[in-house]
């Protein structure tokens, strides 16, 4: 009954005795590790799993240390495909004596890849400076997730601005409906950094609600006198007359 119950577990389970000999592998682990579990039974765990490219001793190490371990984002590559697991070891006891241990695997490949894609989207959005005329660029900030969070990489934005040879950068907040202290602080840091390298910074599209939130935060977004505008086109019209 126990074996049947473990076979129905959605996580992979690999079990060994006190001598590191494989005594049980559930069906999910067999699927995750692309192995034949019948070939593993009776074989030392490190001998059997060493055939997996990038295999790192985890359950064996846990047994040697006498300490149950957990580890996130263990990466392997099978047949050219990247696989990512979270793992947790547990010891098995009988009458108070340790008789073996098991490692439980949870595959998180899709989760990790989706997180990486989201981070890439954020990086792309936050350094998406649009050149609009000679030495002038616009950085439109957008919520980068379903929760409406906004984040950006100051170093990446600064590098892109220098790469484009910008003397004027407009940070457009038209799509931002709410801010928090973290975002305001990040904006202050970005503005200060740009000004230090000689880039004139302008803000556009701050709606009244966001403006009130910035004031309530106790911070000030100082971009210079007259460098804050309600609409992007106002700044562009003024700069076109200067350049």
C-alpha positions as CSV (number, residue, x, y, z in Angstrom):
1,X,0.0,0.0,0.0
2,X,2.8,2.4,0.9
3,X,4.5,1.8,-2.5
4,X,1.2,2.4,-4.3
5,X,0.7,5.6,-2.4
6,X,4.2,6.9,-3.2
7,X,3.7,5.9,-6.8
8,X,0.8,8.3,-6.9
9,X,2.8,11.2,-5.6
10,X,3.2,14.1,-8.0
11,X,6.9,14.5,-6.9
12,X,9.7,12.2,-7.6
13,X,10.9,10.0,-4.8
14,X,14.3,8.1,-4.7
15,X,14.9,6.0,-1.6
16,X,18.0,4.2,-0.4
17,X,19.0,2.1,2.6
18,X,21.8,2.9,5.1
19,X,24.4,1.5,2.7
20,X,23.3,3.9,-0.1
21,X,21.7,1.0,-2.0
22,X,18.6,2.0,-4.0
23,X,15.5,0.3,-2.5
24,X,12.6,2.2,-4.1
25,X,12.0,4.7,-7.0
26,X,8.5,5.9,-7.6
27,X,7.0,6.3,-11.1
28,X,7.2,10.0,-11.1
29,X,10.9,10.0,-10.4
30,X,11.3,7.4,-13.1
31,X,9.6,9.8,-15.5
32,X,11.5,12.9,-14.3
33,X,15.0,11.3,-14.5
34,X,14.1,9.4,-17.7
35,X,15.3,6.1,-16.2
36,X,14.1,2.5,-15.7
37,X,13.6,2.2,-12.0
38,X,14.0,-1.6,-12.1
39,X,17.6,-1.1,-13.2
40,X,18.2,1.1,-10.2
41,X,17.0,-1.3,-7.5
42,X,19.9,-2.9,-5.7
43,X,22.5,-0.5,-7.1
44,X,24.4,2.2,-5.2
45,X,22.7,5.5,-5.8
46,X,25.9,7.3,-6.9
47,X,26.8,4.5,-9.3
48,X,23.4,4.5,-10.9
49,X,22.8,8.3,-11.1
50,X,26.3,9.1,-12.2
51,X,25.2,8.3,-15.7
52,X,23.1,11.5,-15.6
53,X,25.2,14.4,-17.1
54,X,25.9,17.0,-14.4
55,X,24.8,14.6,-11.6
56,X,25.8,16.0,-8.1
57,X,25.7,13.9,-4.9
58,X,22.8,15.2,-2.8
59,X,21.1,12.4,-0.9
60,X,24.4,10.6,-0.3
61,X,25.9,13.8,1.0
62,X,22.9,14.4,3.3
63,X,23.4,10.9,4.7
64,X,27.1,11.4,5.3
65,X,26.5,14.7,7.0
66,X,23.7,13.3,9.1
67,X,21.7,16.4,8.1
68,X,18.5,16.6,6.1
69,X,19.0,19.1,3.3
70,X,17.0,21.1,0.9
71,X,18.1,22.8,-2.3
72,X,16.3,24.9,-4.9
73,X,17.0,25.1,-8.6
74,X,19.3,22.1,-9.2
75,X,19.9,22.1,-12.9
76,X,20.6,19.1,-15.2
77,X,20.6,18.6,-18.9
78,X,19.1,15.6,-20.6
79,X,19.2,15.1,-24.3
80,X,20.0,18.8,-24.8
81,X,17.0,19.9,-22.6
82,X,17.5,21.8,-19.5
83,X,15.7,20.5,-16.4
84,X,15.4,22.3,-13.0
85,X,14.4,20.7,-9.7
86,X,13.9,21.6,-6.1
87,X,15.0,18.8,-3.8
88,X,14.5,17.8,-0.1
89,X,16.1,14.9,1.7
90,X,14.5,13.0,4.6
91,X,15.8,10.3,6.8
92,X,13.9,7.0,7.5
93,X,13.9,5.5,11.0
94,X,12.8,2.3,12.6
95,X,12.7,1.9,16.4
96,X,14.7,5.1,16.6
97,X,17.5,3.9,14.4
98,X,18.1,5.4,11.0
99,X,17.7,2.8,8.3
100,X,17.9,4.9,5.2
101,X,16.8,8.1,3.5
102,X,15.0,9.5,0.5
103,X,15.2,12.5,-1.7
104,X,12.0,14.1,-3.0
105,X,12.2,16.0,-6.3
106,X,9.8,18.7,-7.5
107,X,10.3,19.8,-11.1
108,X,10.2,23.6,-11.5
109,X,11.6,24.0,-15.0
110,X,8.5,25.8,-16.4
111,X,8.3,28.1,-13.4
112,X,12.0,29.0,-13.6
113,X,11.8,29.6,-17.3
114,X,8.7,31.8,-17.0
115,X,10.5,33.8,-14.3
116,X,13.5,34.3,-16.5
117,X,11.2,35.4,-19.4
118,X,9.5,37.9,-17.1
119,X,12.9,39.3,-16.0
120,X,13.9,39.6,-19.6
121,X,10.7,41.4,-20.4
122,X,11.4,43.8,-17.6
123,X,14.9,44.4,-18.7
124,X,13.8,45.0,-22.3
125,X,11.1,47.4,-21.2
126,X,13.2,49.3,-18.8
127,X,16.0,49.9,-21.3
128,X,13.7,50.4,-24.2
129,X,14.9,53.9,-24.9
130,X,13.4,55.2,-28.1
131,X,15.5,57.7,-30.1
132,X,13.1,60.4,-31.3
133,X,15.5,63.0,-32.7
134,X,19.2,63.8,-32.7
135,X,20.6,63.4,-29.1
136,X,17.0,63.0,-27.7
137,X,15.5,59.7,-26.4
138,X,12.3,58.7,-24.6
139,X,12.1,56.0,-21.9
140,X,8.5,54.9,-21.6
141,X,7.9,53.1,-18.3
142,X,5.3,50.4,-18.3
143,X,3.9,48.0,-15.7
144,X,5.8,44.8,-16.5
145,X,3.5,42.2,-14.9
146,X,-0.1,41.5,-14.2
147,X,0.2,43.0,-10.8
148,X,1.1,46.3,-12.2
149,X,4.7,46.3,-10.8
150,X,7.2,48.6,-12.4
151,X,11.0,48.0,-12.2
152,X,14.0,49.0,-14.2
153,X,17.8,48.5,-14.3
154,X,19.5,51.8,-13.7
155,X,22.9,50.6,-15.1
156,X,21.3,49.1,-18.2
157,X,19.4,52.3,-18.8
158,X,22.4,54.5,-18.3
159,X,24.5,52.3,-20.6
160,X,21.9,52.5,-23.4
161,X,21.7,56.3,-23.0
162,X,25.5,56.6,-23.3
163,X,25.5,54.2,-26.3
164,X,22.9,56.3,-28.1
165,X,24.8,59.5,-27.3
166,X,21.8,61.1,-25.7
167,X,22.0,64.6,-24.3
168,X,18.3,64.7,-23.4
169,X,16.3,61.8,-21.9
170,X,12.6,62.0,-21.3
171,X,11.1,59.5,-18.8
172,X,7.5,59.1,-19.7
173,X,5.2,58.0,-16.9
174,X,1.9,58.1,-18.8
175,X,1.3,54.4,-18.3
176,X,2.0,54.4,-14.6
177,X,-1.2,54.5,-12.5
178,X,0.4,54.1,-9.0
179,X,3.8,54.3,-7.4
180,X,5.4,53.1,-4.1
181,X,8.4,54.2,-2.2
182,X,10.7,51.7,-3.9
183,X,9.8,52.9,-7.4
184,X,10.2,56.6,-6.4
185,X,13.6,55.9,-4.9
186,X,14.6,54.0,-8.0
187,X,13.5,56.9,-10.2
188,X,15.5,59.4,-8.0
189,X,18.6,57.2,-8.3
190,X,18.2,57.0,-12.1
191,X,17.7,60.7,-12.5
192,X,20.7,61.5,-10.3
193,X,22.9,59.1,-12.2
194,X,21.9,60.5,-15.6
195,X,22.5,64.0,-14.5
196,X,26.0,63.1,-13.3
197,X,27.0,62.0,-16.8
198,X,25.6,65.3,-18.2
199,X,22.2,64.0,-19.5
200,X,19.3,66.4,-19.2
201,X,16.4,64.6,-17.7
202,X,12.7,65.4,-18.3
203,X,9.5,63.8,-16.8
204,X,6.3,63.6,-18.7
205,X,2.8,62.2,-18.1
206,X,2.6,62.2,-14.3
207,X,-1.1,62.0,-13.5
208,X,-2.5,63.7,-10.4
209,X,-2.9,60.5,-8.4
210,X,0.7,59.6,-9.0
211,X,1.9,63.1,-8.2
212,X,0.0,63.0,-4.9
213,X,1.7,59.6,-4.1
214,X,5.1,61.0,-4.8
215,X,4.5,64.0,-2.6
216,X,3.2,61.7,0.2
217,X,6.3,59.6,-0.1
218,X,8.4,62.5,1.2
219,X,10.7,62.2,-1.8
220,X,11.2,64.8,-4.5
221,X,11.9,63.9,-8.2
222,X,14.2,66.7,-9.0
223,X,14.9,67.0,-12.7
224,X,15.5,70.7,-12.9
225,X,13.2,73.8,-13.1
226,X,10.7,73.5,-15.9
227,X,11.7,69.9,-16.8
228,X,8.4,68.3,-15.8
229,X,5.5,68.2,-18.3
230,X,2.0,66.9,-18.5
231,X,2.4,65.6,-22.0
232,X,5.3,64.1,-23.9
233,X,4.6,66.3,-27.0
234,X,5.2,69.5,-25.0
235,X,8.8,68.5,-24.3
236,X,9.4,67.3,-27.8
237,X,8.1,70.5,-29.2
238,X,10.3,72.6,-26.9
239,X,13.4,70.5,-27.6
240,X,12.9,70.6,-31.4
241,X,13.1,74.4,-31.2
242,X,16.4,74.2,-29.2
243,X,18.2,71.6,-31.2
